[in-house]
Amino acid sequence: MPRFAANLSMMYTEHPFLDRFAAAAADGFQGVEYLFPYDHDPAELRRLLDEHGLRQVLFNAPPGDWEAGERGLASLPGREAEVRDGIDKALEYAAALGCRQVHVMAGLVPQHATAAEHDAHQATYLGNLAWAAERAAAVDVDLLIEPINTRDMPGYFLNRQAEAHAVVRELGAPNLKVQLDLYHCQIVEGDLTATLRRDLPTGRVGHLQIAGVPDRHEPDAANELNFRHLLGVVDVLGFDGWVGCEYRPRAGTSEGLGWLEQYRAADVNVNVNHRGAEA
């Protein structure tokens, strides 16, 4: 059965951020992820993780000026020094929190970028990722890159799974992997079952994320995706990473976890029936 991590940037927002760790643990989550830890002392975050028996699964490297609309720096020419400072800061937090994965956001490109401008962004992206992957490998951390859909984040440099896998193959760093968000992938490409069957066995996917489509609510029956089927595919393929629940609850977070309770109950029934058949 996949291991689920609560995304504390989107879930449990009815609580102050530092109280969300306890709320997630109370609902049975064993892992957490979120966008950024940098407003908080890493020792305080580590205390909360330890107190509630949680694993820190993922967070993002500094993205530039988020409030001003920046969404990462890794592909932006001229910002290399900021990227490197940000990676060093992220790795410091990763060490303190025992986190083995950091997502590096690519950034936004001009709407009408020329081919030459795009090539400059690509070269900058590859250079920054190569440097960052080497830095992260020294402390046993994987770096992730994520294709993001053009509806939610117009202009984002990386949109399609093939683009991300091409970058990972070209650089060849064992600790550079793809973050496959099924919500983003469905909006841009669809064909999720084939995508999972194609990409998970490569070993290049380090992390999965889920949310209902089209409104990014719970991954339940009130959306266009059959998550019981998709998670079953993930299980059959033997993916041993985490599945981040990066969605916005329709109402209270705990009240909306019926989908997870049903999935866990179905998995228990399958295991019980399988053991009974073997007996």
C-alpha positions in Angstrom: 0.0 0.0 0.0 1.4 3.5 -0.8 2.6 5.6 2.0 0.7 8.9 2.2 2.1 12.2 3.4 -0.1 15.2 4.3 0.8 18.4 2.6 0.7 20.9 5.4 0.7 24.0 3.1 -2.7 22.9 1.7 -4.2 20.6 4.3 -5.1 21.5 7.9 -5.2 25.2 7.1 -7.9 25.5 9.7 -5.0 25.3 12.2 -2.0 27.5 12.6 1.0 26.0 10.7 2.8 24.6 13.7 -0.4 22.9 15.0 -0.9 21.1 11.7 1.8 18.4 12.6 -0.4 17.2 15.5 -3.5 17.3 13.4 -1.9 15.2 10.6 -0.6 12.6 13.1 -4.0 12.4 14.8 -5.5 11.4 11.4 -3.0 8.6 11.0 -0.5 10.3 8.6 3.1 9.2 9.2 4.8 11.7 6.8 4.4 15.4 6.0 5.5 17.7 3.2 4.9 21.4 2.6 6.2 24.2 0.4 8.8 26.0 2.5 10.2 25.6 6.1 12.2 28.8 6.1 10.0 31.0 8.3 10.5 28.6 11.2 13.5 27.5 13.2 14.6 24.0 12.1 15.0 22.8 15.7 11.3 23.6 16.4 10.2 21.8 13.2 12.3 18.8 14.2 10.8 18.8 17.7 7.3 18.7 16.2 8.2 15.8 13.9 9.7 13.8 16.7 6.9 14.6 19.1 4.3 13.3 16.7 6.2 10.4 15.1 6.3 12.0 11.7 8.7 11.8 8.8 9.6 15.0 6.9 9.2 13.7 3.3 9.7 16.8 1.1 9.9 20.6 0.9 11.0 23.1 -1.7 14.3 24.9 -2.1 13.9 28.7 -1.8 11.9 29.9 -4.9 13.0 33.6 -5.1 10.4 36.2 -4.2 7.3 34.1 -3.9 5.1 37.1 -2.8 6.2 39.0 -5.9 5.2 36.0 -8.1 8.5 34.2 -8.6 8.2 30.5 -8.8 11.7 29.2 -8.7 15.1 30.4 -10.0 16.8 27.3 -11.4 16.2 28.2 -15.1 16.7 32.0 -14.8 19.9 33.3 -16.3 21.8 35.7 -14.0 20.3 34.3 -10.8 22.9 31.5 -10.4 24.3 32.8 -7.1 20.8 33.0 -5.6 20.2 29.4 -6.7 23.4 28.2 -5.0 22.7 30.1 -1.8 19.2 28.6 -1.8 20.4 25.1 -2.3 22.8 25.4 0.6 20.1 26.7 2.8 17.7 23.9 1.8 20.3 21.3 2.5 20.9 22.7 5.9 17.2 22.4 6.7 17.1 18.9 5.1 19.9 17.8 7.5 18.2 19.2 10.5 14.8 17.7 9.6 16.1 14.3 8.4 14.5 15.0 5.0 15.9 13.0 2.0 14.2 15.0 -0.8 14.2 18.6 -1.9 12.2 20.0 -4.8 14.0 22.6 -6.9 11.5 24.8 -8.8 12.5 25.9 -12.3 10.9 29.3 -12.5 8.8 31.2 -15.1 9.9 32.2 -18.6 8.7 35.1 -20.7 5.5 34.4 -22.5 6.9 35.0 -25.9 10.5 33.8 -25.4 12.5 33.3 -28.5 14.2 30.0 -29.3 17.5 31.6 -28.3 16.0 32.7 -25.0 14.6 29.3 -24.3 18.0 27.7 -25.0 19.6 30.1 -22.5 17.0 29.1 -19.9 17.7 25.4 -20.7 21.4 25.8 -20.4 21.0 27.7 -17.1 18.7 25.0 -15.8 21.0 22.1 -16.6 24.0 23.9 -15.1 22.2 24.8 -11.9 20.8 21.3 -11.5 24.2 19.6 -12.1 25.8 21.8 -9.5 23.0 21.3 -7.0 22.8 17.5 -7.5 26.5 17.1 -6.8 26.1 19.3 -3.7 23.1 17.3 -2.5 24.7 13.9 -3.2 27.4 14.7 -0.7 24.8 14.8 2.1 22.6 11.9 0.7 19.7 14.1 -0.5 17.7 13.6 -3.7 16.7 16.6 -5.7 13.4 16.6 -7.5 12.1 18.5 -10.5 8.3 18.7 -11.2 6.4 19.4 -14.4 3.6 21.9 -13.4 0.5 22.5 -15.5 0.1 25.7 -17.6 -3.4 26.5 -16.2 -2.3 26.9 -12.5 1.1 28.3 -13.3 1.3 29.9 -16.7 4.9 30.3 -18.0 6.4 27.6 -15.8 9.5 26.3 -17.5 8.7 22.6 -17.1 5.3 21.2 -18.1 5.5 17.7 -19.4 6.8 14.4 -18.0 9.0 13.7 -21.1 10.8 17.1 -20.6 11.6 16.2 -16.9 12.8 12.7 -17.7 15.0 14.1 -20.6 16.7 16.4 -18.1 17.3 13.6 -15.6 18.7 11.4 -18.3 20.9 14.1 -19.8 22.5 15.0 -16.4 22.8 11.4 -15.3 23.0 12.2 -11.6 21.6 9.3 -9.6 20.1 11.7 -7.0 18.2 13.8 -9.5 14.7 12.5 -9.9 11.2 13.5 -11.1 8.3 14.5 -8.9 5.2 13.2 -10.6 2.1 15.1 -9.6 -0.9 13.2 -11.1 -3.0 16.4 -10.8 -0.7 18.4 -13.0 -0.1 15.5 -15.4 -3.8 14.9 -16.0 -4.4 18.6 -16.9 -1.5 18.7 -19.3 -1.2 15.2 -20.7 -3.7 12.7 -19.3 -3.2 9.0 -19.9 -2.1 8.5 -16.3 -2.1 4.7 -16.2 0.2 4.5 -19.1 2.4 7.2 -17.6 2.7 5.3 -14.4 3.5 2.1 -16.1 6.1 3.7 -18.3 7.9 5.9 -15.8 7.8 4.3 -12.4 9.8 1.2 -13.4 12.6 3.5 -14.7 13.6 4.4 -11.1 13.6 8.1 -12.1 10.4 9.0 -10.2 11.2 9.9 -6.6 7.9 11.2 -5.3 4.2 11.2 -6.3 1.5 13.7 -5.5 -2.2 13.5 -5.8 -5.3 15.8 -5.9 -8.7 15.6 -7.5 -9.1 17.1 -11.0 -10.3 19.7 -12.0 -10.6 21.6 -8.7 -7.6 20.2 -6.7 -9.9 19.0 -3.9 -9.9 15.5 -2.3 -8.9 12.6 -4.5 -12.3 11.0 -4.0 -15.2 10.0 -6.3 -16.3 13.6 -6.9 -13.5 14.2 -9.5 -12.7 12.9 -13.0 -10.0 10.5 -11.9 -10.3 7.0 -10.5 -7.7 7.2 -7.7 -8.5 3.7 -6.4 -7.4 2.4 -9.8 -4.4 4.7 -10.1 -3.1 3.9 -6.6 -3.6 0.2 -7.3 -1.4 0.6 -10.3 1.2 2.4 -8.1 1.0 -0.5 -5.7 1.3 -3.2 -8.3 4.4 -1.5 -9.8 6.1 -1.6 -6.4 6.7 2.1 -5.9 8.4 2.5 -2.5 8.4 6.3 -2.3 5.8 8.5 -0.7 2.5 9.9 -2.1 2.0 13.5 -1.1 -1.6 14.6 -0.6 -1.3 18.1 -2.1 -4.9 19.1 -2.3 -7.2 21.8 -0.9 -10.0 20.2 1.2 -13.5 21.3 0.3 -14.3 21.9 4.0 -12.5 20.6 7.1 -9.4 18.5 6.4 -10.2 15.7 8.8 -13.9 15.6 7.6 -12.7 15.1 4.1 -10.5 12.1 4.7 -13.2 9.5 3.9 -11.4 8.7 0.6 -8.3 7.7 2.6 -10.3 5.7 5.2 -12.1 3.8 2.3 -8.8 3.1 0.6 -7.1 1.8 3.7 -10.2 -0.4 4.5 -10.2 -1.8 1.0 -6.5 -2.6 1.3 -7.1 -4.4 4.6 -9.9 -6.4 3.1 -7.7 -7.4 0.1 -4.9 -8.5 2.4 -7.3 -10.5 4.7 -8.9 -12.2 1.7 -5.4 -13.0 0.2 -4.2 -14.6 3.5 -7.5 -16.6 3.7 -7.0 -17.9 0.2 -3.4 -19.0 1.0 -4.6 -20.8 4.1 
